[in-house]
Amino acid sequence: MLNRRSVLKGALVAPAVLLASQLNSARASEPGNLGVASGEPRPNSVVIWTRVPESYQSSSVSVTYQLSTDESFTTIVTTGQFITDASLDFTVKVTVNALSPFTRYYYRFSTTTGYQSVIGRTLTAPAANSTPRQLTFAYVSCQDYTQGFYTTYAALAQDDIDYCVMLGDNMYETGAANFQNGQVRLDPIANATTLDEYRSKYKLYMSDLNYQEVRRLFPWVYIWDDHEVFNNYAGAELSASERERQANGYTAFLEFMPVTPVTPLTTVDGVSSVELYRKISFGTLIDLFVLDERQYRDGVVCSRDFAVTACEELFDPTRTMLGSDQKDWIKSQLGTSTARWKVLLNEVMMMRFEAINLDPAARAKKLPPKNFSNSALTDQGLYINLDAWDGYPSERSDLLAYIGDNQIKNVVVWTGDIHNCYAGGLRPDFSDVSSPAVAVEVVGGSVSSAGLYELLGNVDVTRLGTRVLQKANPHIEYVELRYHVYTKAVVTPRGMFLSYEAVDTIVAETSTNFTLARFVIPNDQAKLVQL
């Protein structure tokens, strides 16, 4: 199957700690038990989640939830009931209000049919007017169940983290062995198109005990990318059957993820939608801006979205990934944010990403490559992935220029999608390598989805790849093409300290882990410093 990952393959031809989650063996053996989860941490609320296993289901089930400030539940601060049934696939998702800021809570669920959940742990956000000395985040993306074991999550479960972020590809709608690069674990579910099939995908993924454990331990902020529906879809250009499939994928996502909104999709004129872009604030230290880069985007131009040179349509100034409402929203939010750090939770790579530059001499002189006659195509190369922000260059330039023109400081972009690690500066005009960066992007590698290392048959080409990619993309300051990671961000008023936390293997059920690289982004500087 020819796709952007196989094209990249062709273009580029701590002390170790044994990881093993401390998991409840009885829970591990209970079919259909998917554990608990929490998300959407706000100063006075949090969303909690579970699913009633099959052996405890009936026509409808009354579920009791409790929150306490201690793990033994001697002080119960909130209790309530939720009715679930087959229309929700027996999932339970509750927004619990009237909580205290920056407070550790424990939660659990029970039913009259006999279900007793494990105890979950969560943390509300700091008060709006507070300035925490330090907060620690971890962000991940791309967790293809078939590609490997979740040793990355086993490592994450051992870390001291306040909040976690999932940047998309929570599951993969396809189970095909050749989609990425063979299989380590089997996915018995067909290519998902129906609601039941999407639900079954989530249940398969959540059967993994390491995944259950990190959902139990930390509050999460979730966003989707493409595989929650289907590969590289563009929400603004779907057929009727694709819209039905999109609605099924969105419904399952909302059922199984502890996200706001907790209500179903809104359907107008046969089009189902949900406003998932949002801001989550952590005192005056950091604002997270959750972007939806699928639902409103225009579709493919230039014949395909991978391994392609530019076409004139690519530079249409009306072409959008965000949609007009979301674009206006993020500009307004960035312009008015008083937080020290402003972080875009970004599904796909924002830095320009070329495999090669077709005409370096023309690039140096800022002339069109000899292959092209249109001056609009100045400074072109072979684009690896027009499904990312490279497919929407005018909108990208406009957003980055807005940040620069308004002197908005401390904008950082946390990104997933591409399965390997890249970090560097963001400029409104990537052709002008001497222009100052206005923001920094740190792209995290995947939890388990195949990266270039797997695509090349377990060959590490990081050194060669770094030279090739940085020659075409001098704004990319760090490249790593082998390891699977979660990205850790320790956020303080004086700097954002980031590290790639890697595992040695995903093809075995346990692995050693280590810190792959460390960086700091100093306060008020759009600058990445490797430590």
C-alpha positions as CSV (number, residue, x, y, z in Angstrom):
1,M,0.0,0.0,0.0
2,L,1.6,3.3,-1.1
3,N,1.1,6.0,1.5
4,R,3.1,8.9,3.0
5,R,5.0,6.6,5.3
6,S,6.2,4.3,2.6
7,V,7.2,7.4,0.6
8,L,9.3,8.7,3.5
9,K,10.9,5.3,3.7
10,G,11.9,5.5,0.0
11,A,13.0,9.1,0.3
12,L,15.5,8.6,3.2
13,V,16.3,4.9,2.3
14,A,17.6,7.3,33.3
15,P,18.9,4.2,33.7
16,A,17.0,1.3,32.3
17,V,14.0,0.3,34.3
18,L,12.0,-2.8,33.7
19,L,8.5,-1.8,33.0
20,A,5.5,-3.7,34.4
21,S,2.3,-2.0,35.5
22,Q,1.0,-3.0,38.9
23,L,-2.3,-4.3,37.7
24,N,-5.2,-6.1,39.4
25,S,-5.1,-9.7,38.3
26,A,-8.8,-10.3,38.9
27,R,-9.7,-7.3,36.7
28,A,-7.3,-8.5,34.1
29,S,-9.2,-11.7,33.7
30,E,-12.7,-10.2,33.6
31,P,-14.0,-10.0,30.0
32,G,-15.2,-6.6,28.9
33,N,-13.8,-4.7,31.9
34,L,-12.3,-1.5,30.4
35,G,-11.4,0.2,33.6
36,V,-12.0,3.9,34.4
37,A,-10.8,7.2,33.0
38,S,-11.0,10.9,33.7
39,G,-10.6,14.0,31.5
40,E,-11.3,17.7,30.9
41,P,-9.7,19.0,34.1
42,R,-11.2,22.3,35.0
43,P,-10.8,24.2,38.3
44,N,-14.2,23.1,39.6
45,S,-15.0,20.1,37.4
46,V,-13.8,16.9,35.8
47,V,-15.3,14.3,33.5
48,I,-15.2,10.7,34.8
49,W,-15.8,7.5,32.7
50,T,-16.4,3.8,32.8
51,R,-18.2,1.1,30.9
52,V,-20.4,-1.6,32.5
53,P,-19.0,-5.0,31.4
54,E,-21.3,-7.4,29.6
55,S,-21.8,-9.7,32.6
56,Y,-23.3,-6.8,34.6
57,Q,-25.6,-5.4,31.8
58,S,-29.4,-5.4,31.7
59,S,-31.9,-3.5,29.7
60,S,-30.8,-0.4,31.6
61,V,-28.3,-0.1,34.4
62,S,-28.2,2.5,37.3
63,V,-24.6,3.3,38.0
64,T,-23.5,5.0,41.2
65,Y,-20.4,7.2,41.1
66,Q,-18.5,8.6,44.1
67,L,-15.6,11.0,44.4
68,S,-13.4,11.3,47.5
69,T,-10.3,13.2,48.6
70,D,-8.8,10.0,49.9
71,E,-8.3,6.6,48.3
72,S,-10.1,4.8,51.1
73,F,-13.2,6.9,50.5
74,T,-13.5,7.9,54.2
75,T,-14.6,11.4,53.0
76,I,-17.0,11.2,50.0
77,V,-17.4,14.7,48.6
78,T,-19.8,13.8,45.7
79,T,-22.1,10.9,44.8
80,G,-24.7,10.5,42.1
81,Q,-26.4,8.2,39.6
82,F,-26.2,7.7,35.9
83,I,-28.5,5.5,33.8
84,T,-26.9,3.7,30.9
85,D,-28.1,1.2,28.3
86,A,-27.4,-0.3,24.9
87,S,-27.9,3.1,23.2
88,L,-24.7,4.2,24.9
89,D,-23.1,0.8,24.6
90,F,-23.3,0.8,28.4
91,T,-20.7,3.6,28.7
92,V,-20.9,6.0,31.6
93,K,-19.6,9.6,31.3
94,V,-20.4,12.2,33.9
95,T,-19.3,15.8,34.4
96,V,-18.8,16.2,38.1
97,N,-19.1,19.8,39.3
98,A,-18.6,21.8,42.5
99,L,-15.0,20.5,43.0
100,S,-12.1,22.4,44.5
101,P,-9.2,23.7,42.3
102,F,-5.9,21.8,42.0
103,T,-7.2,19.0,44.2
104,R,-6.5,15.3,43.9
105,Y,-9.7,13.2,43.8
106,Y,-10.4,9.5,43.7
107,Y,-13.4,8.1,42.0
108,R,-15.2,4.8,41.6
109,F,-18.4,3.3,40.1
110,S,-20.8,0.5,41.2
111,T,-24.0,-1.0,40.0
112,T,-26.9,-2.9,41.6
113,T,-26.0,-5.7,39.1
114,G,-22.7,-6.2,40.9
115,Y,-20.1,-4.2,38.9
116,Q,-17.5,-2.6,41.1
117,S,-14.9,-0.5,39.2
118,V,-11.3,0.0,40.1
119,I,-10.5,3.3,41.8
120,G,-9.5,6.0,39.5
121,R,-7.3,9.0,40.3
122,T,-7.7,12.5,38.9
123,L,-6.6,16.1,39.5
124,T,-8.6,19.3,38.9
125,A,-7.0,22.3,37.2
126,P,-5.5,25.2,39.3
127,A,-7.7,28.2,40.1
128,A,-8.0,30.7,37.3
129,N,-6.1,33.4,39.1
130,S,-3.3,31.2,40.5
131,T,0.2,30.8,39.2
132,P,1.5,27.3,39.8
133,R,5.3,27.0,40.3
134,Q,5.3,24.0,38.0
135,L,3.0,21.6,36.2
136,T,4.0,18.4,34.4
137,F,2.3,17.2,31.3
138,A,2.8,14.2,29.0
139,Y,1.5,14.0,25.4
140,V,1.1,11.1,23.1
141,S,-0.4,10.1,19.8
142,C,-0.9,7.2,17.3
143,Q,-1.4,3.9,19.1
144,D,-2.1,1.3,16.5
145,Y,-3.0,-1.8,18.5
146,T,-1.6,-4.2,15.8
147,Q,1.8,-2.6,15.6
148,G,3.1,-3.3,19.1
149,F,2.6,-3.6,22.8
150,Y,1.9,-0.4,24.8
151,T,5.3,-0.4,26.6
152,T,5.2,3.3,26.2
153,Y,2.2,3.5,28.5
154,A,3.9,1.2,31.0
155,A,6.7,3.7,31.2
156,L,4.3,6.6,31.4
157,A,2.4,5.0,34.3
158,Q,5.7,5.0,36.4
159,D,6.3,8.8,35.8
160,D,5.3,11.7,38.0
161,I,2.7,13.4,35.7
162,D,-0.1,15.9,36.5
163,Y,-2.0,15.8,33.2
164,C,-1.9,13.9,30.0
165,V,-2.8,14.8,26.4
166,M,-3.8,12.5,23.5
167,L,-3.3,14.2,20.1
168,G,-5.2,11.8,17.9
169,D,-5.3,8.4,16.3
170,N,-6.8,6.9,19.5
171,M,-7.5,3.9,17.5
172,Y,-7.2,2.8,13.8
173,E,-10.3,2.0,11.8
174,T,-8.4,-0.5,9.7
175,G,-7.0,-3.8,10.9
176,A,-5.1,-4.6,7.8
177,A,-1.7,-6.1,8.4
178,N,-0.2,-4.2,5.4
179,F,-1.6,-0.8,6.4
180,Q,1.7,0.2,8.1
181,N,4.2,-2.6,8.4
182,G,2.9,-6.0,9.6
183,Q,1.4,-7.0,12.9
184,V,2.5,-7.7,16.4
185,R,-1.0,-8.1,17.7
186,L,-4.1,-9.2,15.9
187,D,-7.1,-7.0,15.3
188,P,-10.0,-9.3,14.5
189,I,-12.4,-6.5,13.7
190,A,-13.1,-5.6,10.1
191,N,-12.4,-2.2,8.7
192,A,-14.8,-0.1,10.8
193,T,-17.7,1.6,9.1
194,T,-20.7,1.0,11.4
195,L,-21.2,2.3,14.9
196,D,-20.9,-1.2,16.4
197,E,-17.6,-1.7,14.6
198,Y,-16.2,1.6,15.8
199,R,-17.3,0.7,19.3
200,S,-15.6,-2.7,19.0
201,K,-12.4,-1.0,18.0
202,Y,-12.3,1.1,21.2
203,K,-13.1,-1.9,23.3
204,L,-10.2,-3.8,21.7
205,Y,-7.8,-1.0,22.4
206,M,-9.0,-0.4,25.9
207,S,-8.6,-4.1,26.7
208,D,-4.8,-3.4,26.9
209,L,-4.0,-3.2,30.6
210,N,-1.2,-0.6,30.2
211,Y,-3.6,1.7,28.4
212,Q,-6.2,1.1,31.1
213,E,-3.6,2.0,33.8
214,V,-2.7,5.4,32.4
215,R,-6.3,6.3,31.8
216,R,-6.9,5.3,35.5
217,L,-4.0,7.3,36.9
218,F,-4.1,10.6,35.1
219,P,-6.7,13.1,33.8
220,W,-6.6,13.4,30.0
221,V,-7.3,15.9,27.3
222,Y,-8.4,14.2,24.1
223,I,-8.6,15.2,20.5
224,W,-9.1,13.0,17.4
225,D,-7.2,12.9,14.2
226,D,-8.2,10.9,11.1
227,H,-8.2,7.3,12.1
228,E,-11.1,7.7,14.5
229,V,-13.0,7.9,11.2
230,F,-10.8,6.9,8.2
231,N,-7.4,7.7,6.8
232,N,-6.8,11.3,5.8
233,Y,-10.4,12.3,5.6
234,A,-11.4,15.9,5.0
235,G,-14.6,16.8,6.8
236,A,-15.7,19.5,4.5
237,E,-15.7,17.2,1.4
238,L,-17.5,14.0,2.3
239,S,-20.0,11.9,0.4
240,A,-23.3,10.9,2.0
241,S,-22.0,7.5,2.9
242,E,-18.8,9.0,4.3
243,R,-20.8,11.4,6.4
244,E,-22.7,8.5,7.9
245,R,-19.3,6.8,8.6
246,Q,-18.0,10.1,10.2
247,A,-21.1,10.3,12.4
248,N,-20.5,6.7,13.6
249,G,-16.8,7.4,14.3
250,Y,-17.6,10.6,16.2
251,T,-20.4,9.0,18.2
252,A,-18.1,6.2,19.4
253,F,-15.3,8.7,20.2
254,L,-17.7,10.7,22.4
255,E,-19.0,7.5,24.1
256,F,-15.5,6.1,25.0
257,M,-13.5,9.2,25.7
258,P,-13.9,11.4,28.9
259,V,-14.3,14.6,26.8
260,T,-16.6,17.6,26.8
261,P,-19.2,17.7,25.4
262,V,-20.8,14.6,26.9
263,T,-23.9,15.0,24.7
264,P,-24.4,13.3,21.3
265,L,-23.8,14.8,18.0
266,T,-25.9,17.6,16.6
267,T,-27.4,16.8,13.2
268,V,-28.5,19.6,10.8
269,D,-29.6,18.9,7.2
270,G,-28.2,15.5,7.5
271,V,-24.7,16.6,8.6
272,S,-23.6,15.5,12.1
273,S,-21.2,17.7,14.0
274,V,-19.7,18.5,17.4
275,E,-17.7,21.5,18.5
276,L,-14.6,19.9,19.9
277,Y,-12.2,22.8,19.7
278,R,-11.8,24.4,23.1
279,K,-9.5,26.0,25.7
280,I,-8.4,24.4,28.9
281,S,-6.6,26.7,31.3
282,F,-4.3,25.9,34.2
283,G,-4.2,29.1,36.2
284,T,-2.1,31.8,34.7
285,L,0.7,29.4,33.8
286,I,-0.6,27.7,30.7
287,D,-3.6,27.7,28.3
288,L,-4.1,24.6,26.2
289,F,-5.9,25.3,22.9
290,V,-7.4,22.1,21.5
291,L,-7.7,22.3,17.7
292,D,-10.0,20.2,15.5
293,E,-8.1,19.8,12.2
294,R,-10.4,17.2,10.6
295,Q,-14.0,18.3,10.8
296,Y,-13.7,21.5,8.8
297,R,-10.8,21.0,6.4
298,D,-10.8,21.2,2.6
299,G,-9.8,18.1,0.7
300,V,-6.8,17.1,-1.3
301,V,-5.3,19.1,-4.2
302,C,-2.2,18.5,-6.3
303,S,-3.4,15.0,-7.3
304,R,-2.6,13.4,-4.0
305,D,-1.5,14.3,-0.4
306,F,2.0,12.6,-0.3
307,A,5.2,12.7,-2.3
308,V,4.1,15.5,-4.5
309,T,5.3,18.9,-5.8
310,A,3.1,21.9,-5.4
311,C,0.3,22.9,-7.6
312,E,-1.3,26.4,-7.9
313,E,-4.4,25.2,-6.1
314,L,-2.3,24.6,-3.0
315,F,-1.8,28.3,-2.5
316,D,-5.4,29.3,-2.7
317,P,-5.8,31.8,0.2
318,T,-9.3,30.5,0.9
319,R,-8.1,27.0,1.4
320,T,-8.6,26.0,5.1
321,M,-7.8,23.2,7.6
322,L,-9.5,25.0,10.6
323,G,-12.6,26.4,9.0
324,S,-13.4,30.1,9.3
325,D,-15.1,30.0,12.8
326,Q,-12.3,28.0,14.4
327,K,-9.6,30.1,12.8
328,D,-11.2,33.3,14.1
329,W,-11.6,31.6,17.5
330,I,-7.9,30.6,17.8
331,K,-6.7,34.0,16.7
332,S,-8.9,35.7,19.3
333,Q,-7.9,33.3,22.0
334,L,-4.2,33.8,21.4
335,G,-4.6,37.5,21.2
336,T,-6.4,37.8,24.5
337,S,-4.7,35.0,26.5
338,T,-3.0,36.2,29.7
339,A,-1.4,32.8,30.4
340,R,2.4,32.7,30.4
341,W,2.4,29.7,28.0
342,K,0.0,29.3,25.1
343,V,0.1,25.7,23.7
344,L,-1.7,24.6,20.5
345,L,-2.7,20.9,20.7
346,N,-2.1,20.2,17.1
347,E,-2.9,17.0,15.2
348,V,-0.6,17.2,12.3
349,M,2.9,18.7,11.7
350,M,3.0,22.4,11.3
351,M,6.6,22.9,10.2
352,R,7.2,22.7,6.5
353,F,8.4,19.1,5.7
354,E,10.1,18.4,2.4
355,A,11.9,15.2,1.4
356,I,14.1,17.0,-1.0
357,N,14.5,20.5,-2.5
358,L,14.2,20.3,-6.2
359,D,16.2,23.4,-7.0
360,P,18.6,24.5,-4.2
361,A,20.1,27.3,-6.4
362,A,16.7,28.8,-7.0
363,R,15.9,28.5,-3.3
364,A,19.0,30.5,-2.4
365,K,18.1,33.2,-4.8
366,K,14.4,33.1,-4.0
367,L,13.6,32.3,-7.6
368,P,11.2,29.7,-8.9
369,P,12.7,26.2,-9.5
370,K,13.4,25.6,-13.1
371,N,10.6,23.0,-13.1
372,F,8.0,25.7,-12.6
373,S,7.1,28.9,-14.5
374,N,4.7,30.3,-11.9
375,S,6.3,32.6,-9.4
376,A,3.8,31.5,-6.8
377,L,5.6,28.2,-6.7
378,T,8.9,29.7,-5.6
379,D,10.9,27.6,-3.2
380,Q,9.4,24.2,-3.9
381,G,10.5,20.7,-3.1
382,L,9.0,17.3,-2.9
383,Y,6.4,17.5,-0.1
384,I,6.2,14.4,2.1
385,N,2.7,15.0,3.5
386,L,0.1,17.4,2.2
387,D,-2.4,16.0,4.7
388,A,-0.4,18.0,7.3
389,W,-0.1,21.8,7.4
390,D,2.0,21.8,4.2
391,G,-1.4,21.2,2.5
392,Y,-2.7,24.5,3.8
393,P,0.3,26.9,3.5
394,S,-1.7,30.2,3.2
395,E,-3.6,29.5,6.4
396,R,-0.5,28.4,8.2
397,S,1.3,31.6,7.1
398,D,-1.6,33.7,8.2
399,L,-1.8,32.2,11.6
400,L,1.9,32.4,12.2
401,A,2.0,36.0,10.9
402,Y,-0.8,36.9,13.3
403,I,1.3,35.5,16.2
404,G,4.4,37.5,15.0
405,D,2.6,40.7,14.1
406,N,0.9,40.8,17.5
407,Q,4.1,39.9,19.4
408,I,2.3,37.0,21.1
409,K,5.0,35.4,23.2
410,N,5.5,31.8,24.4
411,V,3.4,30.0,21.8
412,V,4.4,26.4,21.6
413,V,2.9,23.7,19.4
414,W,2.5,20.1,20.6
415,T,2.1,17.8,17.7
416,G,1.5,14.1,16.9
417,D,0.5,12.1,13.8
418,I,3.8,11.4,12.0
419,H,5.2,8.6,14.2
420,N,8.7,10.1,14.6
421,C,10.2,12.9,16.6
422,Y,10.9,16.4,15.1
423,A,11.4,19.8,16.8
424,G,12.1,23.2,15.5
425,G,11.0,26.8,14.9
426,L,7.9,28.1,13.2
427,R,8.1,31.0,10.8
428,P,5.4,32.7,8.7
429,D,7.8,32.3,5.7
430,F,9.8,29.2,5.8
431,S,11.7,30.3,2.7
432,D,13.3,33.1,4.6
433,V,15.6,31.1,6.9
434,S,17.0,34.2,8.4
435,S,13.6,35.4,9.7
436,P,12.9,35.0,13.4
437,A,10.8,32.1,14.6
438,V,7.5,33.2,16.2
439,A,6.7,29.8,17.9
440,V,8.3,26.4,18.6
441,E,6.9,23.1,17.5
442,V,7.8,19.8,19.3
443,V,6.5,16.7,17.4
444,G,6.2,13.6,19.5
445,G,6.7,10.1,18.1
446,S,4.1,7.4,18.3
447,V,3.0,5.1,21.1
448,S,3.1,2.1,18.8
449,S,2.3,3.0,15.2
450,A,5.0,2.2,12.8
451,G,7.7,4.8,12.3
452,L,10.5,4.9,9.8
453,Y,12.5,2.3,11.8
454,E,9.8,-0.3,11.3
455,L,9.2,0.7,7.7
456,L,12.8,0.1,6.9
457,G,12.9,-3.4,8.5
458,N,14.3,-2.3,11.9
459,V,17.1,-0.1,10.4
460,D,17.9,3.1,12.2
461,V,18.6,5.9,9.7
462,T,18.4,8.8,12.2
463,R,21.9,10.1,11.3
464,L,21.3,10.0,7.6
465,G,17.7,11.2,7.8
466,T,18.8,14.1,9.9
467,R,21.2,15.3,7.3
468,V,18.8,14.8,4.4
469,L,15.8,16.4,6.1
470,Q,17.7,19.3,7.6
471,K,19.2,20.1,4.3
472,A,15.7,20.6,2.8
473,N,14.2,21.9,6.1
474,P,16.8,24.0,8.0
475,H,14.1,25.1,10.5
476,I,13.9,21.5,11.8
477,E,16.5,21.4,14.6
478,Y,16.0,17.8,15.9
479,V,15.2,14.6,14.1
480,E,14.8,11.1,15.6
481,L,13.5,8.2,13.5
482,R,13.7,5.1,15.7
483,Y,12.1,5.2,19.1
484,H,8.5,5.2,20.4
485,V,8.0,7.9,23.0
486,Y,5.8,10.0,25.1
487,T,6.8,13.6,25.3
488,K,7.1,15.1,28.8
489,A,6.7,18.9,29.4
490,V,7.6,20.4,32.7
491,V,6.1,23.9,32.5
492,T,7.4,26.7,34.8
493,P,7.2,30.5,34.5
494,R,10.8,30.7,33.5
495,G,10.8,28.0,30.8
496,M,9.1,24.9,29.3
497,F,11.4,21.9,29.8
498,L,10.6,19.1,27.3
499,S,11.9,15.6,27.0
500,Y,11.3,12.6,24.7
501,E,10.8,9.6,27.1
502,A,11.5,6.5,25.0
503,V,11.2,2.7,25.2
504,D,13.6,0.2,23.7
505,T,11.0,-2.0,22.1
506,I,7.3,-2.4,21.4
507,V,7.5,-5.9,20.1
508,A,7.8,-7.4,23.5
509,E,5.3,-7.0,26.4
510,T,8.0,-5.4,28.6
511,S,10.8,-2.9,27.8
512,T,13.4,-0.7,29.3
513,N,12.9,3.0,29.1
514,F,15.2,6.0,29.0
515,T,15.3,9.8,28.2
516,L,16.1,10.2,24.5
517,A,16.6,14.0,24.4
518,R,15.9,17.1,26.5
519,F,15.1,20.7,25.5
520,V,14.1,23.9,27.1
521,I,12.1,26.8,25.6
522,P,13.1,29.9,27.6
523,N,10.5,32.3,28.7
524,D,9.7,35.0,26.0
525,Q,11.9,33.3,23.4
526,A,10.7,31.3,20.4
527,K,13.8,29.2,20.7
528,L,14.5,25.5,21.2
529,V,17.7,24.8,23.3
530,Q,18.8,21.2,23.5
531,L,20.2,20.3,26.9
